[in-house]
């Protein structure tokens, strides 16, 4: 039995069922597993839904679903129109409703077109979506992400942040929400 190994670990090892890092001669795997755990502890924790910003467009406090099951990120957009600038570069013009459940507020935006990709939705339907490159801001961090533009009017969130945008930056706690939001202090009566 290795130092610190449990009785269960010893029993599993005797049956040949122990995880690779607990078997004899696997010290390097045990060290790697410990180092991975230490690295993940340093990452900030976010919930399954968070408020994010797209500073390149001046959009703040977008209610987004954090979805590690989705590879790409997507923003609800409508009246999407691809066009060419005078120099021949592809651009896309689109409108967004940046505020959750408020369709009366509309912002018209333009961005360079990075690509057009075939994307399969969670319902299994595929379509071609324009892809733009923009900056995402969350928990005081800013970094570039690829963002598909799609009609998400039937979805519960205006934006979906996929795993490619979060890789190596955060840990997701599916039991929490809005970890990025600053908590308001509750004042008791009589306190300033």
C-alpha positions, 0 to 999 in steps of 0.5 A, a space after each residue: 500500500 502506498 503512503 496515503 492510499 485508502 483501504 478502498 484504493 488498496 482493495 481496488 489495486 489488488 483487484 487490478 481496478 485501481 486508477 492508473 495513478 495509484 498503481 505501482 511505478 506510476 509516481 509520474 502520473 500521481 504527480 501529474 494528477 496532483 499538479 492538475 488539481 493545483 492548477 485547477 484550484 487557481 482558476 476562478 469559478 463561474 456558474 451555469 449562467 453569468 453576466 458578460 460584456 462585449 466591450 467592442 460593441 459597448 454591450 454590458 451585462 448580457 445574461 449568458 448561459 455558460 455551456 460546456 456542452 457547446 463548442 462555440 459561443 453564440 449571440 442572438 442576432 437578427 436582420 443579419 446581412 453580410 456585405 463587402 466593404 469597398 476594399 473587398 473585405 467581408 463584413 456583417 451587419 446585424 441587430 441585437 436585443 442586448 437586454 434579457 426579455 426586452 425586445 424594445 431595445 435594439 442595437 444595430 452593429 457591424 463587424 468584420 466577417 471572420 468566417 461562415 460555418 456550419 453549426 448544429 444546434 442542440 436540437 440537431 438542426 444545422 445551418 450556416 452562421 456568420 462568425 465574428 471575432 470580438 472581445 468577451 469580458 467576464 470576472 474582470 478578464 478580457 480576451 478574444 472569442 469567436 462568436 456565431 450570430 444566430 436567431 436565439 429568440 426562442 432560447 432563454 438566453 441572448 448569449 451562449 458561451 461555449 467551451 472554446 471561449 472558456 478553456 483554461 480560464 474558468 471552472 464551472 460550478 453547475 450548482 451556482 449562478 451569477 458568480 461574477 456579480 458583486 454582492 450587495 450588502 444587506 443593511 439592517 434597519 438603523 444602519 447606514 
